[in-house]
Amino acid sequence: MYQEKGSQAMFLRFILLVIIGYFGYRFLKSIIKNEIRKSEIKGRQKNGSINFNNEDIEDAKYEDIDEE
């Protein structure tokens, strides 16, 4: 199958752009993941579990709103 030189060059440019885009995407993705990992969580760690009794739990009080 015969192809012109211009179409071959255009195809090679397209492949090159796809490869550059792929590596650019991977690079930006790694930078974003590193920024997320670097974020610090401040405060003390709470030890132990929370014990709830039935006396500690109350039902919410609400009023119905009439739709007009």
Secondary structure, DSSP 4 states (H G I P E B T S, - for coil): ----HHHHHHHHHHHHHHHHHHHHHHHHHHHHHHHHHH----SPPPPS-----GGG--PPP-------
